[in-house]
Structures are given as structure tokens and as C-alpha cells.
Amino acid sequence: MEKKTKNRKGIRFRLTVIFTLLIALSLFTLGATSFFKSVNVTESKLKDSSLQLVKELNVSITNYLDGIEKFVCVLANSQVKKIRSNPEAIDEIMNEFETFKNSHKDIKYIYIGTKDKKIYPKPSKSYDPTQRPWYKKAIQAKKLIWTKPYKDISTGEYVISAAIPVYDKNNELIGVLAADIALKTLEEMIDGTKIGKKGYPFVLDENGKVIFHKNKELIGKVLPVEKIIKSIETKKEDIVNYKWEEDGEVYEKFVVYSTLEKLNWKVMGNMYVNEIEEETSGILKNTLTVGAVSLLIVVLITYLFATSLTNPIKELVYDMERVKEGDLSVRCNVKNKDEIGQLSENFNIMVEELGKLVGKMKDVSIEVTSSAQNLAATTEVSSASAEEVAAAVEAIAKGAADQAVDAEKGANLTLKLSSKFDQLEGDFDHIRKSAEDVMATSEASVDVVNELKEKTELNNEGTEKIEEAIIDLDHRIQDIGNILETIDAIADQTNLLALNASIEAARAGEAGRGFTVVAEQIRKLSEESRISSDEIKQIITNVQKESEHTVEIMKELKERSLGQSESVEKVHGSFEQIETAVHSITEKIESISKFVNQINNEKELIVKAIENISAVSEETASSSEEVNASMQQQAMIVEEIATAADKLDDLAVKLNSEISRFKV
């Protein structure tokens, strides 16, 4: 039993697996949901904190620029307004410029361009400040403005300029005061800011050109990230994910930015995406640890629960195995107050009732064995007697059947012979009718051949007449040809006479003009006669050729007509011979037909006699077969009873053997 149990997956195993899978699925779903939620929250927090840091950097830069603006505005409202009214105050003003410059380390130069195209502290005839962008832009704005960053020629550093228009007390323009500010402090401020572990800030102008960046080679160039450039064209603040190549490797990064309104710069802070993954990896480890521990505890609890559930079932299975082996004295001792305890109680009742049933079956099997043995002995005797009777009846039935078969064959042969005589008589009638038809056809054919003979003779006569007419036509055509030759000769002479008459009329002059006309008409008539004569001659020539061809054809036709006449004579002779032969065949057919009729009348008596013998034989064979069938059926019944008795005896023995296995 233990070996069989090992080969099966028990309830405890199944329960443990099912509960483990369900809890594992639940833990996995909960852990995955929590993890991804944490990832999203962490990513959102990092991006928000990066954006907040960028905004703080934006505020710091704004505050720095505000300080510069205050310096410039104070200077614009100082002694500089006296530069036009008191030229002697220029030195004093320049000293003030120097003092202001020295008080702020990032101010590189302070200067003023007047509207009369002078610039201080270093006037130059070749330099017109009123044409400079910083001058024009300040005048146009009528307030302090900032220029775009540019590289200072003398120092090579990037600077920006703050420019403000200066007015006198009458609000008339004096010029534009400007200060060049080095970007060193801003650069240090930006470089000193970190975003995350490896992220850093950088600054772009409104066109995407880099102002500050960790990579100094990018300064002054458009940032080579299309997604960022497109974003700053339409938005003042955004978060953009992008790919960045650094040290030969491509990294996934994101950037947050806000707009520095004072200069329209984009203050940006970027961070590596893998920093988010590093932040969330700890969450993943904690989630997996908690899930694994929880799963282990669940597996242990499930195993203990399944064990408590399956132990009573195993005990019940063991008791069933003993019952299967025939021990009906087994009683299950499981006393649980659940469905398994109820199953154990019902099992005990079933085994008890089964023991009672087996006891009764033992008594019945003994009686059945005795009865089966008596029945088998009786059926053996009956079977032997039935077999002898059946053999005798079978011999009688076989002889009667053979006699009936022979009689039936004789009857069938006689009927076939009768049928053949009927068929022969019909065939002779058909032959006689056919001979009569042939005779009539032969007589009609003789008449047709005679008529054909007469028509052939008439055809020959017509052919001879046509031949004579064609020959006569040929002779007449030859005569016409001769006449035409005479007409040609006359036409030639007439033409010659007309020519002579024309000559004589020409000699006669005016008196012979009328003869000339007549002679010309005669010549034309002669010429036309000759032409017509030639045409008729051509037609006569063609007719002569066709006539000669027709004569040849008529000769061939005459020869064929003679051959046809000979064939008609031969056919006439053949039909006369056929008529004589048909008369002879008809007389012989009449004689054979009378003989067949006589035989056909006598065969009726033979057929009736054989049919009587066949009928009696069939009745005898039928009766014998019925008796034989009854005996065979009786023998089969006796044999089946004997077989059933033997089987019953065997079953009774087997039943006793099986019942003896049970222990009640």
C-alpha cells in the first residue's frame, strides 16, 4: 500500500501546492503593484525635486541679475547725467565708474555712449556707439535691457551686457549707460549645483544655444537633442526624456527646465534614469524578501493544515485496502466530528452489511452447485438421444432433397427446351417473313432495273444527238470565221479607198473639201468595222476552243454511258438469280416450320409429367426438412442446456472460491 501511495500525488500535496500557488500569486500581484507604484512615486518625486532645484537655481540667477541691475540703475542716476552739461565732470564720472566696477568682481567694463556718437571712458572717432545693438535696444525699450551672451575680444570670456538709457532732468536723452558682466559667478553657481548623484544643471538661450554646460565644447552651439529643442520652442516649463551619448556610451536621461523670464533663458537640470532604478532597487529587494518570508510561512501553515486533514483519510484508505483483500472484520476508528467522521461511520455500516451478504451467498452457492451437477448429467443423456434421431431424419431429408433437386432440374431443362422450340418457331416465322420481303424487294428491284435500262438507252441516244449538234456547231463557227476574214479584207480595201479619196480631195482644193469629210467618215467606219471584226473573231476563237473541249467531254460521257448500260445488264441478270434463290429458300423454310410445330405440340406432354414428379419430390423434401429442423432445434436446445449446466457448475465453483476469501 505504501508503494502505491508513493506513486500518487495525495491530497496533502495538492492542497499544499494549490494554497502555495494562490498565496504566491497574491503576493506577486501585491508586490508587483506596490513595486511599480513605488517606482512611479519615486520617479515623480525625483522629477519634482529636480524641477524644484532648477526653479531655486532660476531664482538665484534672477537675484544675482537683480543685484547687477540695481548697480547699473544707481549709476545711471548718479553724476553721469552731468556728462553733457559739465564736460569737466567727466573725470569724476569715470572715477565713479571705476569705483562701481571695483565693488563688483563680475563687472568688467562700465561705459556710456552719448547721442552725439561719443563713448566714454575711451572716446574713438571710428566707433559710433549709436549704431551698436545694445544702444539701439535700450533706446527702443526705454528701460534696462540685457544683451545676449557674447565672447569678449580682449579676454576671450563670455559676457553679457546690461544697458539703460540715461535722461537729463528735462527727460531728454543723454545716451545709454552699459556694463559688461562676466558670467564666471553664474558659471560657478551652476557648476556647484548637483541634481541627484550624477545629474547636473545647464542653461540654454531661447534658440537652444548652450550658455552654461558641464561639457565646455558645447558652449555657443545648439544643444544636439532635438526633443529638448522642440520642447523649449513652445513651453516655458517641461520634463523631457531623451538619450545622451557620453564617453562613447548612450544613456537614458530626463531633463526638467524652467524659463528665466528676465533673459528668456532655459535653466535645465538633467538626471540619469538609472538613478531612479537604483532608488527603486532597494524597494524591490525589500518586497522580494517580505514576499519570500510570507510565502515560506504560508507553505508551513498549509502543510500542517493539510496533514491534519489527510491523516484520517489515510487511516480510512488503509481500512478500505484491508476490505479489498477480503477482511470484512475491519472497523474504522476515525471519530472526527466532520464529513470524514461521517464517512468513517458509513464505512463501518457498509462493511457489516457486506459481511452479512457474503454469509448468505455461501449458502446459496452450495445449493447452486448441487443443482448444476444434476442438470448436467440429465442433459448429457438427452443430448445423445437427440443426436441419433437427428442423424436419421437428416439422412431422409437429404435423399428427398436430392430427388427434388433432380426433378426440378429435369423440369427446368424441359421448360428451357420448350422455350427454345417456341423461340425456334418464332425465328422460322421471322425468316419466312424476311424471305417474303426479300422476294418482294427482288421483284421490285427487277422492275427498277428494267426501267433504268430503258432510261440508259434513252440517255445514250440523247448523248449521240448532243454530240452531233456540237460537231455541227463547230462547223458553223468555222464558217463564221471565214466570213469575218472576208469582212476584214473588205474593211482594209475600204480604208485604202478612203485614203485615196482624201488625197484626191486635197488636190482638188476647196471644191474637194466635202469629199474629204466623206472620205474621213468612210475611213473611220472602215476602221471601226475592222475593230469589231477583230473582237468577233476573238469571241469566235474562244467559242471554238470551248466547243472542242465540249466535244471531248461528250466523247467521255458517251463512253461512260456505254459502261453504265453494260452494268445495268449485269445487275438485271443478278436480280433474276436472286429471285430464283429466294423462291427455293422460302419452300425449304415452310417445310422446316411444319416439322418444328409438330415437335412443339408433343413437348407439352413431357413438361406436364416432369412437373408432377418435381412437385411430389418438393413436398417430400419439405416435410423431411421440417422434421430435420425440429430435431436439430431440439438437439441445440438440449446442447445449450448442457452448456448452461456446465457453466453454472463452473460459476458455482468460482463463487465458492471467491466467497471463501472473505473473512466474516
C-alpha positions in Angstrom: 0.0 0.0 0.0 2.8 2.4 0.8 4.4 1.9 -2.6 1.1 2.6 -4.4 0.7 5.7 -2.2 4.1 7.0 -3.1 3.2 6.8 -6.8 0.2 9.0 -6.3 0.0 12.7 -5.5 -2.0 12.9 -2.3 -4.5 15.4 -1.0 -1.9 16.9 1.3 0.5 17.5 -1.7 -2.3 19.0 -3.8 -3.6 21.3 -1.0 -0.1 22.5 -0.3 0.6 23.2 -4.0 -2.7 24.9 -4.6 -2.6 27.1 -1.5 1.1 27.9 -2.2 0.3 28.9 -5.8 -2.7 31.0 -4.7 -0.7 32.8 -2.0 2.3 33.2 -4.3 0.1 34.7 -7.0 -1.4 37.1 -4.5 1.9 38.1 -3.0 3.4 38.5 -6.5 0.4 40.7 -7.6 0.6 42.7 -4.4 4.4 43.1 -4.6 4.4 43.9 -8.3 1.7 46.5 -7.8 3.4 48.0 -4.8 6.8 48.0 -6.6 5.6 49.7 -9.8 3.6 52.2 -7.7 6.7 52.9 -5.7 8.7 53.3 -8.9 6.2 55.7 -10.2 6.1 57.7 -7.0 9.9 57.7 -6.7 10.3 58.8 -10.3 7.7 61.5 -9.8 9.4 62.7 -6.6 12.8 62.8 -8.2 11.5 64.7 -11.1 9.6 67.1 -8.9 12.6 67.6 -6.7 14.8 68.2 -9.7 12.3 70.7 -11.0 12.2 72.4 -7.6 16.0 72.6 -7.6 16.0 74.1 -11.1 13.5 76.7 -10.0 15.6 77.5 -7.0 18.6 77.9 -9.3 16.5 80.1 -11.5 15.6 82.3 -8.5 19.3 82.5 -7.5 20.3 83.6 -11.0 17.4 86.1 -11.0 18.5 87.5 -7.7 22.1 87.8 -9.0 20.9 89.7 -12.1 18.7 91.9 -9.9 21.7 93.0 -7.9 23.6 93.9 -11.2 20.5 95.8 -12.4 20.4 97.9 -9.1 24.1 98.8 -9.5 23.5 99.9 -13.1 20.4 101.8 -12.2 22.1 103.6 -9.3 25.0 104.5 -11.6 22.6 105.8 -14.3 21.0 108.2 -11.8 24.4 109.5 -10.4 26.9 112.0 -11.8 26.7 110.6 -15.3 23.8 112.9 -16.0 26.3 115.9 -15.9 28.3 114.5 -18.8 26.7 116.9 -21.3 26.1 120.0 -19.0 29.5 119.9 -17.4 32.2 118.3 -19.6 34.7 118.9 -16.8 32.9 116.4 -14.7 34.0 113.5 -17.0 37.0 112.6 -14.8 34.8 112.5 -11.8 32.3 110.3 -13.6 35.0 107.9 -14.8 36.3 107.6 -11.2 32.7 106.7 -10.2 32.6 104.1 -12.9 35.9 102.6 -11.6 34.6 102.6 -8.1 31.5 100.8 -9.1 33.5 98.3 -11.1 35.9 97.5 -8.3 32.9 97.0 -5.9 31.6 94.1 -8.0 34.0 91.4 -9.2 31.9 90.4 -12.2 31.7 93.9 -13.8 34.4 94.1 -16.4 33.6 97.4 -18.0 31.3 100.4 -17.4 30.8 102.8 -20.3 28.4 105.3 -21.7 27.6 106.1 -25.3 26.1 109.6 -25.9 23.7 110.5 -28.6 26.3 112.7 -30.2 28.2 109.4 -31.1 30.8 109.7 -28.3 31.8 106.9 -25.9 33.4 107.2 -22.5 35.9 106.5 -20.9 37.7 105.8 -24.2 36.4 108.1 -26.9 37.1 106.9 -30.5 36.3 108.7 -33.8 35.9 105.3 -35.6 33.5 103.9 -33.1 29.8 105.0 -33.3 28.0 103.7 -30.2 24.6 104.8 -31.5 24.8 102.0 -34.1 25.5 99.2 -31.6 22.8 96.7 -30.8 22.9 97.4 -27.1 22.4 101.1 -27.7 19.5 100.7 -30.1 17.8 98.1 -28.0 18.0 100.2 -24.8 16.7 103.3 -26.6 13.8 101.3 -28.1 12.9 99.7 -24.7 13.3 102.9 -22.7 14.4 100.7 -19.8 17.3 98.5 -18.7 17.9 95.6 -21.1 20.2 92.6 -21.3 22.1 91.5 -24.3 22.7 88.0 -25.5 25.9 86.4 -24.3 29.0 87.1 -26.5 32.7 86.4 -26.3 34.8 89.4 -25.1 37.6 90.1 -27.6 40.2 91.0 -25.1 39.7 88.3 -22.5 38.0 85.6 -24.6 35.4 85.1 -21.9 31.7 85.1 -22.4 29.9 88.2 -21.1 26.5 89.8 -21.1 25.8 93.5 -21.1 23.2 95.4 -19.1 22.3 98.7 -20.8 19.9 101.5 -19.7 19.1 104.8 -21.3 20.1 108.0 -19.4 17.9 111.1 -19.4 18.5 114.6 -18.0 16.2 116.5 -15.7 14.2 117.6 -18.8 13.8 114.0 -19.8 16.0 114.5 -22.8 18.2 111.6 -23.9 21.8 111.9 -22.9 22.9 108.4 -24.0 23.0 104.8 -22.9 24.9 103.5 -19.9 26.2 99.9 -20.2 28.1 97.4 -18.1 29.7 94.2 -19.3 29.2 91.4 -16.8 31.4 88.3 -16.8 29.5 85.0 -16.4 32.1 83.5 -14.1 29.9 83.8 -11.0 26.9 82.3 -12.7 29.0 79.5 -14.1 30.4 78.7 -10.6 26.8 78.9 -9.2 25.6 76.4 -11.9 28.6 74.1 -11.7 28.3 73.9 -7.9 24.7 72.6 -8.1 24.1 68.8 -8.3 20.9 67.1 -9.2 20.8 63.6 -7.8 24.0 61.7 -7.7 25.4 62.3 -11.2 23.0 64.9 -12.7 23.9 68.5 -13.4 22.2 71.8 -14.5 22.9 73.7 -17.7 21.5 76.8 -19.4 20.2 77.4 -22.9 19.1 80.6 -24.6 15.7 80.9 -26.3 17.2 79.5 -29.5 18.7 76.4 -27.9 22.3 77.5 -27.8 24.3 76.4 -24.8 25.3 79.2 -22.4 26.5 77.0 -19.5 27.2 73.3 -19.6 29.4 70.7 -18.0 30.8 69.9 -21.5 32.6 73.2 -22.4 32.8 72.2 -26.1 29.0 72.7 -26.4 29.0 76.3 -25.2 27.9 78.6 -28.0 26.4 75.7 -30.0 22.8 74.4 -30.4 22.2 71.5 -28.0 22.2 68.4 -30.1 18.9 67.0 -28.6 16.0 67.5 -30.9 13.3 66.6 -28.4 14.6 69.3 -26.0 14.9 72.0 -28.7 11.3 71.3 -29.8 10.0 71.5 -26.3 11.6 74.9 -25.4 10.1 76.4 -28.6 6.5 76.1 -27.2 6.8 75.6 -23.4 8.2 77.5 -20.5 8.4 74.5 -18.2 8.5 70.8 -19.0 10.1 67.4 -18.3 11.7 65.6 -21.4 13.1 62.1 -21.6 15.9 61.7 -24.1 19.1 59.7 -25.0 22.5 61.2 -24.4 25.9 59.9 -25.6 28.7 60.3 -23.1 32.2 58.8 -23.1 31.2 56.6 -26.1 28.1 55.2 -24.3 24.4 56.1 -24.7 22.4 56.8 -21.5 18.7 57.2 -20.9 18.2 60.6 -19.2 15.5 63.1 -18.4 15.7 66.9 -18.1 13.5 69.4 -16.3 13.6 73.0 -17.0 12.0 76.4 -16.3 12.3 79.7 -18.0 14.4 82.6 -16.7 12.0 85.4 -17.6 14.5 88.2 -17.3 16.8 86.8 -20.1 14.4 84.2 -21.6 17.0 81.6 -20.8 16.1 78.0 -20.1 17.5 76.8 -16.8 17.7 73.0 -17.1 18.6 70.1 -14.8 19.2 66.6 -16.1 19.4 63.2 -14.3 20.3 59.7 -15.4 17.3 57.3 -15.5 19.3 54.5 -13.9 19.4 56.7 -10.7 15.7 56.0 -10.4 16.3 52.3 -10.9 19.0 52.5 -8.1 16.5 54.2 -5.8 13.8 51.6 -6.5 16.1 48.6 -6.3 16.0 48.7 -2.5 12.2 48.7 -2.6 12.4 45.7 -4.9 14.7 43.8 -2.6 12.5 44.5 0.4 9.4 43.4 -1.5 11.0 40.2 -2.6 12.3 39.5 1.0 8.9 40.1 2.6 7.2 38.0 -0.2 9.6 35.1 0.3 9.2 35.0 4.1 5.5 35.3 3.8 5.4 32.5 1.2 7.5 30.3 3.5 5.2 30.8 6.4 2.1 30.1 4.3 3.7 26.9 2.9 4.4 25.7 6.5 0.8 26.6 7.7 -0.7 25.0 4.7 1.4 21.8 5.1 0.3 21.5 8.8 -3.4 22.1 7.9 -3.2 19.5 5.0 -1.6 17.0 7.3 -4.3 17.3 9.9 -6.9 16.9 7.1 -5.3 13.9 5.4 -4.3 11.7 8.3 -7.9 10.5 9.0 -8.3 10.0 5.2 -5.1 7.8 5.1 -6.5 5.7 8.0 -9.8 5.2 6.2 -7.9 4.3 3.0 -5.9 1.7 4.9 -9.1 0.1 6.3 -10.5 0.0 2.7 -7.4 -1.7 1.5 -8.0 -4.5 4.1 -11.6 -4.8 3.0 -10.4 -5.1 -0.6 -8.2 -8.0 0.5 -11.3 -9.8 1.9 -11.2 -8.9 5.6 -14.7 -7.9 6.5 -14.0 -7.8 10.2 -12.3 -4.4 9.8 -13.8 -1.4 11.6 -12.6 2.2 11.1 -11.7 4.1 14.3 -11.8 7.7 13.0 -14.0 9.8 15.4 -13.9 13.2 13.8 -17.0 15.4 14.1 -17.0 16.4 10.4 -17.7 14.8 7.0 -14.7 12.5 7.3 -16.1 11.1 10.6 -19.4 10.6 8.9 -17.7 8.8 6.1 -15.9 6.5 8.6 -19.2 5.7 10.3 -20.9 4.9 7.0 -17.9 2.8 6.0 -18.3 0.6 9.2 -22.1 0.1 8.4 -21.3 -0.9 4.8 -18.7 -3.5 5.9 -21.1 -5.0 8.4 -23.9 -5.3 5.8 -21.4 -6.7 3.3 -20.4 -9.5 5.8 -24.0 -10.5 6.2 -24.4 -10.6 2.4 -21.3 -12.8 1.9 -22.6 -15.3 4.5 -25.9 -15.7 2.7 -24.1 -16.1 -0.7 -22.1 -19.0 0.7 -25.3 -21.0 1.5 -26.8 -20.2 -1.9 -23.6 -21.2 -3.8 -23.6 -24.7 -2.2 -27.2 -25.3 -3.4 -26.5 -24.0 -6.9 -23.5 -26.3 -7.2 -25.6 -29.4 -6.4 -28.4 -28.4 -8.8 -26.0 -27.7 -11.6 -24.3 -31.1 -11.3 -27.7 -33.0 -11.6 -28.8 -30.9 -14.5 -25.5 -31.6 -16.4 -25.9 -35.4 -16.0 -29.6 -35.3 -17.3 -28.8 -33.1 -20.3 -25.9 -35.5 -21.4 -28.4 -38.4 -21.8 -31.0 -36.3 -23.7 -28.3 -34.9 -25.9 -27.1 -38.3 -27.0 -30.7 -39.5 -27.9 -31.4 -36.3 -29.8 -28.3 -36.6 -31.9 -29.2 -40.2 -33.1 -32.7 -39.1 -34.1 -31.4 -36.1 -35.8 -28.9 -38.1 -37.8 -31.7 -40.5 -39.1 -34.0 -37.6 -40.0 -31.2 -35.8 -41.7 -30.4 -38.7 -44.0 -34.1 -39.0 -45.0 -34.3 -35.3 -45.6 -31.1 -35.4 -47.7 -32.4 -38.1 -50.0 -35.7 -36.3 -50.5 -34.0 -33.1 -51.1 -31.6 -34.7 -53.7 -34.7 -36.2 -55.5 -36.5 -32.9 -55.5 -33.4 -31.2 -56.9 -33.0 -33.7 -59.7 -36.8 -33.4 -60.5 -36.5 -29.7 -60.5 -33.5 -29.8 -62.8 -35.4 -32.0 -65.3 -38.4 -29.7 -65.2 -36.2 -26.7 -65.7 -34.4 -28.4 -68.7 -37.8 -29.3 -70.2 -39.0 -25.8 -69.8 -35.8 -24.5 -71.4 -36.3 -26.9 -74.3 -39.9 -25.8 -74.7 -38.7 -22.2 -74.6 -36.1 -23.0 -77.3 -38.8 -24.7 -79.5 -41.0 -21.6 -79.1 -38.1 -19.4 -80.0 -37.2 -21.6 -83.0 -40.8 -21.4 -84.2 -40.7 -17.6 -83.9 -37.4 -17.4 -85.7 -38.7 -19.5 -88.6 -41.7 -17.2 -88.9 -39.4 -14.3 -88.9 -37.2 -15.9 -91.5 -40.2 -16.7 -93.7 -41.5 -13.2 -93.5 -37.9 -11.9 -94.3 -37.7 -14.2 -97.3 -41.1 -12.9 -98.5 -39.9 -9.3 -98.0 -36.7 -10.2 -99.9 -38.8 -11.7 -102.7 -41.0 -8.7 -103.0 -37.9 -6.4 -102.9 -36.2 -8.5 -105.6 -39.3 -8.3 -107.9 -39.4 -4.5 -107.3 -35.7 -4.2 -108.0 -36.1 -6.1 -111.3 -38.7 -3.6 -112.4 -36.5 -0.7 -111.3 -33.5 -2.2 -113.2 -35.7 -2.6 -116.4 -36.8 1.0 -116.1 -33.1 2.0 -115.5 -32.2 0.0 -118.6 -34.8 1.9 -120.7 -33.6 5.3 -119.3 -30.0 4.4 -120.0 -30.8 3.7 -123.7 -32.7 7.0 -124.0 -29.7 8.7 -122.3 -27.3 7.2 -124.9 -29.5 8.4 -127.8 -29.6 11.9 -126.3 -25.8 11.9 -125.9 -25.3 11.0 -129.5 -27.7 13.8 -130.6 -25.8 16.3 -128.4 -22.5 15.2 -129.9 -23.8 15.6 -133.4 -25.2 19.1 -132.6 -21.9 20.2 -131.0 -19.9 19.0 -134.1 -22.3 20.8 -136.4 -21.9 24.0 -134.2 -18.2 23.7 -134.6 -18.5 23.6 -138.4 -20.8 26.7 -138.4 -18.4 28.6 -136.2 -15.6 27.8 -138.7 -17.8 29.3 -141.4 -18.3 32.4 -139.4 -14.5 32.7 -139.1 -14.2 32.6 -142.9 -16.8 35.3 -143.3 -15.0 37.5 -140.8 -11.8 37.2 -142.7 -13.7 38.4 -145.9 -15.1 41.4 -143.9 -11.5 42.2 -142.7 -10.3 42.2 -146.3 -13.2 44.5 -147.4 -12.5 46.9 -144.5 -8.9 47.1 -145.5 -9.8 47.9 -149.1 -12.4 50.5 -148.0 -9.8 52.1 -145.8 -7.4 52.3 -148.7 -10.1 53.8 -151.0 -10.9 56.4 -148.3 -7.3 57.3 -148.1 -7.0 57.8 -151.9 -10.3 59.8 -151.9 -8.8 62.1 -149.2 -5.6 62.6 -151.3 -7.7 63.5 -154.4 -9.9 65.8 -152.4 -6.9 67.6 -151.1 -5.6 68.1 -154.6 -9.0 69.5 -155.7 -8.7 72.2 -153.0 -11.8 74.0 -151.9 -14.0 72.1 -154.3 -13.0 68.8 -152.8 -13.5 69.6 -149.1 -16.8 67.9 -149.0 -15.3 64.7 -150.5 -12.6 65.0 -147.8 -15.1 64.8 -145.0 -17.0 61.9 -146.6 -13.7 60.1 -147.2 -12.7 60.6 -143.5 -16.1 59.2 -142.3 -15.7 56.2 -144.6 -12.2 55.6 -143.2 -13.4 55.8 -139.6 -16.3 53.4 -140.4 -13.8 51.0 -142.1 -11.6 51.2 -139.0 -14.5 50.6 -136.6 -15.6 47.6 -138.8 -12.1 46.1 -138.7 -12.0 46.6 -134.8 -15.5 44.9 -134.5 -14.4 42.2 -136.8 -11.3 41.5 -134.6 -13.5 41.4 -131.4 -15.9 38.9 -133.0 -13.0 36.9 -134.3 -11.7 36.7 -130.7 -15.1 35.6 -129.4 -15.4 33.0 -132.2 -11.9 31.7 -131.4 -12.9 31.3 -127.7 -16.1 29.6 -128.6 -14.2 27.2 -130.9 -11.9 26.3 -128.0 -14.9 25.7 -125.7 -16.6 23.7 -128.4 -13.6 21.5 -128.9 -13.5 20.9 -125.1 -17.2 20.1 -125.1 -16.7 17.6 -127.9 -14.0 15.8 -125.8 -16.3 15.8 -122.8 -19.2 14.3 -124.8 -16.9 11.6 -126.0 -16.0 10.7 -122.4 -19.7 10.9 -121.5 -20.6 8.6 -124.3 -18.0 6.0 -123.2 -19.4 6.2 -119.5 -23.0 5.8 -120.8 -21.9 2.6 -122.7 -20.2 1.3 -119.5 -23.4 2.1 -117.4 -25.5 0.2 -119.9 -23.3 -2.9 -119.5 -23.5 -2.6 -115.6 -27.3 -2.3 -115.8 -27.4 -5.5 -117.9 -25.3 -7.3 -115.3 -27.5 -6.0 -112.4 -30.6 -7.2 -114.2 -29.1 -10.7 -114.5 -28.1 -10.8 -110.8 -31.6 -9.8 -109.6 -33.1 -12.6 -111.7 -30.7 -15.1 -110.0 -31.6 -13.7 -106.5 -35.3 -14.1 -107.2 -34.8 -17.8 -108.2 -32.8 -18.5 -105.0 -35.3 -16.7 -102.7 -38.1 -18.9 -104.1 -36.1 -22.0 -103.2 -35.3 -20.8 -99.7 -39.0 -20.0 -99.0 -40.1 -23.5 -99.9 -37.5 -25.1 -97.5 -38.5 -22.7 -94.6 -42.1 -23.8 -95.0 -41.1 -27.5 -94.7 -38.9 -26.9 -91.5 -41.6 -24.8 -89.9 -44.2 -27.6 -90.1 -41.7 -30.0 -88.5 -41.0 -27.6 -85.6 -44.7 -27.1 -84.9 -45.2 -30.9 -84.7 -42.3 -31.2 -82.1 -43.6 -28.2 -80.1 -47.1 -29.8 -79.7 -45.6 -33.1 -78.4 -43.2 -31.5 -75.8 -46.2 -30.2 -73.7 -47.0 -33.8 -72.5 -43.3 -34.3 -71.4 -43.3 -31.0 -69.5 -46.5 -31.8 -67.5 -45.2 -35.2 -66.5 -41.9 -33.9 -65.2 -43.7 -31.0 -63.3 -45.8 -33.6 -61.5 -42.7 -35.6 -60.4 -41.0 -32.4 -59.3 -44.0 -31.2 -57.2 -44.2 -34.6 -55.3 -40.4 -34.5 -54.7 -40.5 -31.0 -53.4 -43.4 -31.8 -50.9 -41.4 -34.8 -49.6 -38.2 -32.8 -49.2 -40.1 -30.0 -47.5 -41.6 -32.4 -44.9 -38.3 -34.0 -44.3 -36.6 -30.7 -43.8 -39.2 -29.6 -41.3 -38.8 -32.8 -39.3 -35.0 -32.4 -39.5 -35.1 -28.8 -38.5 -37.3 -29.6 -35.5 -34.9 -32.4 -34.4 -31.9 -30.1 -34.9 -33.6 -27.3 -32.9 -34.3 -29.8 -30.1 -30.7 -31.1 -30.2 -29.5 -27.4 -30.0 -31.7 -26.7 -27.0 -30.5 -29.8 -25.2 -26.9 -28.9 -26.0 -27.5 -25.3 -24.8 -29.0 -26.7 -21.6 -25.9 -28.9 -21.2 -23.6 -26.0 -21.8 -25.5 -23.8 -19.4 -25.4 -26.5 -16.8 -21.6 -26.8 -17.2 -21.2 -23.0 -16.9 -23.5 -22.9 -13.9 -21.3 -25.6 -12.3 -18.1 -23.6 -13.1 -19.7 -20.4 -11.8 -20.8 -22.1 -8.6 -17.3 -23.4 -8.1 -15.8 -19.9 -8.7 -18.4 -18.3 -6.5 -17.4 -20.7 -3.6 -13.8 -19.9 -4.2 -14.3 -16.1 -4.1 -16.6 -16.2 -1.1 -14.1 -18.3 0.8 -11.6 -15.3 0.5 -13.8 -13.2 2.8 -13.3 -13.2 6.5 -16.6 -12.5 8.2 
